[in-house]
């Protein structure tokens, strides 16, 4: 689950994940090495439909960019969102791990200058749960598996 969330839960942070500007290969920014958040201004942003935490996170970044150009269309899944961007219907913000999908080579993923917009994901559970030790161990395993991939991906994207 992405943070923040109500405080009446116990949680352990899993990882922090950068957002990448995502566009069709023909987009004016497709060849850029990096972008500033302000570069989002006046871009038609495609988002997931209401209820997805990723939508709210992307909208927060758009607000920082003073972008009110939210496209009229919404997607029900990340794959649909990728296809809409590929078709040139707009641009979007995708979390780093979503750039590893098979269809990734059909889109341009541009990193933002540091500090890049990001989201923090965490595992939440009820306080006092007898499964707390197990959940903490699962969270640790996820962190140990994902964090090296994110560091490698961030380094590769910023080195281009």
C-alpha positions, -999 to +999 in steps of 0.1 A: +000+000+000+012+035-007+016+059+021+002+080+038-026+061+054-045+063+087-024+061+118-043+032+134-022+006+116+013-008+122+035-007+091+070-012+077+083+008+048+091-014+018+108+011-006+107+045-022+100+045-059+107+074-083+082+085-109+092+088-146+077+110-172+062+086-198+054+096-234+051+082-269+084+080-287+073+109-310+067+133-281+087+165-279+104+154-246+110+118-257+148+124-263+153+145-231+179+132-206+160+146-176+130+168-170+120+192-142+086+189-125+078+223-141+081+206-176+048+189-168+029+222-171+005+222-201+011+185-208-021+165-212-018+140-183-034+106-185-043+090-152-058+058-138-094+060-129-107+073-095-099+050-066-063+041-076-037+054-052-013+059-082-039+084-096-037+105-064+001+104-063+004+115-099-021+143-093+000+155-064+030+158-088+008+176-113-002+200-086+034+207-079+039+215-116+008+237-116-007+214-143-044+214-147-043+196-181-058+163-169-070+144-199-107+135-201-099+098-205-089+075-177-074+040-177-084+010-156-049-005-155-013+004-160-012-016-193-042+004-206-025+036-195+007+026-214-013+019-246-031+052-244+002+070-240+017+050-269-012+060-291-003+097-284-034+105-263-013+122-237+016+116-213+017+101-178+038+095-147+047+059-140+065+044-110+100+030-117+090-007-115+063-002-141+089+008-166+102-028-166+071-042-184+074-060-217+059-031-236+084-006-221+105-003-253+076+013-271+076+043-248+100+070-236+107+070-199+124+102-188+137+107-152+131+139-133+161+159-119+168+151-083+150+153-060+127+134-083+090+130-074+085+096-058+062+075-037+068+054-006+053+019-004+047+001+029+031-030+043+003-023+068-013-045+093-035-042+125-016-034+156-012-063+180-016-089+152+000-122+161+013-122+125+035-091+132+068-110+132+059-128+100+047-096+083+079-077+093+100-106+078+080-104+046+085-067+044+122-071+049+124-097+021+104-074-003+128-045+006+159-066+000+146-078-034+132-045-047+157-018-035+187-031-055+165-032-087+153+003-081+189+016-075+201-001-107+171+012-127+176+048-114+213+047-121+207+034-157+180+060-164+200+089-151+231+078-169+214+079-204 
